[in-house]
Amino acid sequence: MRYRLTFIAGVALGYVLGTRAGRERYEQLKKSAQRLAENPAVRSAAESAAHGGREFAGKAYHSVSEKVGDRVPVSVSDRVRSLKERSGQNGSDDWGTTNT
């Protein structure tokens, strides 16, 4: 019984000390990440990557829509249209419409 009580006390003490040390390390990492995110060079790189991604997505969209055409299920085209409307890009294309 004595060893069990010693073991439980050791686990509790280790947990408390480890949690405190872990929290301090977390705060250090959080501050470092904030400083990195505020760096102008990092912001510029992130913005250019986002712009390039949008450009690539637009090209891929047009390429896929030319190849797929009317074979896209109605449920998929409705979902894409609703997402575009939510993001404020409604009316800029004819995705999901039928050409009859």
C-alpha positions as CSV (number, residue, x, y, z in Angstrom):
1,M,0.0,0.0,0.0
2,R,2.9,2.3,0.8
3,Y,4.4,1.9,-2.7
4,R,1.1,2.5,-4.3
5,L,0.6,5.8,-2.4
6,T,4.2,6.8,-3.3
7,F,3.6,6.0,-6.9
8,I,0.3,8.0,-7.0
9,A,2.0,11.0,-5.4
10,G,4.8,10.8,-7.9
11,V,2.4,10.7,-10.8
12,A,0.5,13.6,-9.5
13,L,3.6,15.7,-8.9
14,G,5.0,14.8,-12.3
15,Y,1.7,15.7,-13.9
16,V,1.6,19.1,-12.2
17,L,5.2,20.0,-13.0
18,G,5.0,18.7,-16.6
19,T,1.8,20.6,-17.2
20,R,3.4,23.8,-16.0
21,A,6.5,23.3,-18.1
22,G,4.4,22.3,-21.1
23,R,2.2,25.4,-20.7
24,E,5.3,27.7,-20.6
25,R,6.7,26.0,-23.7
26,Y,3.4,26.4,-25.5
27,E,3.4,30.1,-24.7
28,Q,6.9,30.4,-26.1
29,L,5.9,28.7,-29.3
30,K,2.8,30.8,-29.6
31,K,4.8,34.0,-29.3
32,S,7.3,32.8,-31.9
33,A,4.5,31.9,-34.3
34,Q,2.9,35.4,-33.8
35,R,6.2,37.1,-34.5
36,L,6.7,35.0,-37.6
37,A,3.2,35.7,-38.9
38,E,3.7,39.5,-38.4
39,N,7.0,39.4,-40.4
40,P,6.4,41.4,-43.7
41,A,8.4,39.0,-45.8
42,V,6.3,36.1,-44.5
43,R,3.1,38.0,-45.2
44,S,4.2,38.8,-48.7
45,A,5.1,35.2,-49.4
46,A,1.7,34.0,-48.1
47,E,-0.2,36.5,-50.1
48,S,1.6,35.6,-53.3
49,A,1.1,31.9,-52.6
50,A,-2.6,32.5,-52.1
51,H,-2.8,34.6,-55.3
52,G,-1.0,31.8,-57.2
53,G,-3.3,29.2,-55.7
54,R,-6.4,31.2,-56.8
55,E,-5.0,31.6,-60.3
56,F,-4.2,27.9,-60.6
57,A,-7.7,27.0,-59.2
58,G,-9.3,29.2,-61.9
59,K,-7.3,27.5,-64.7
60,A,-8.1,24.1,-63.3
61,Y,-11.8,25.0,-63.1
62,H,-12.0,26.0,-66.7
63,S,-10.0,23.0,-67.9
64,V,-12.2,20.6,-66.0
65,S,-15.4,22.3,-66.9
66,E,-14.5,22.1,-70.6
67,K,-13.7,18.4,-70.4
68,V,-16.5,17.3,-68.1
69,G,-19.3,19.5,-69.6
70,D,-22.8,18.3,-68.8
71,R,-21.7,15.1,-67.2
72,V,-21.5,16.7,-63.8
73,P,-24.3,15.5,-61.5
74,V,-26.9,18.2,-60.6
75,S,-26.1,17.8,-56.9
76,V,-22.5,18.7,-57.5
77,S,-23.2,21.7,-59.7
78,D,-25.8,22.9,-57.1
79,R,-23.2,22.6,-54.4
80,V,-20.6,24.5,-56.4
81,R,-23.0,27.2,-57.3
82,S,-24.1,27.7,-53.6
83,L,-20.5,27.9,-52.5
84,K,-19.7,30.5,-55.2
85,E,-22.8,32.5,-54.1
86,R,-21.7,32.4,-50.5
87,S,-18.3,33.7,-51.4
88,G,-19.7,36.6,-53.4
89,Q,-18.9,35.3,-56.9
90,N,-22.4,34.6,-58.1
91,G,-23.2,35.2,-61.7
92,S,-19.6,35.2,-62.9
93,D,-19.8,31.8,-64.7
94,D,-22.3,29.3,-66.1
95,W,-21.2,26.3,-63.9
96,G,-24.1,23.9,-63.5
97,T,-26.4,25.4,-66.1
98,T,-27.7,23.5,-69.0
99,N,-27.2,24.8,-72.5
100,T,-30.5,23.9,-74.3
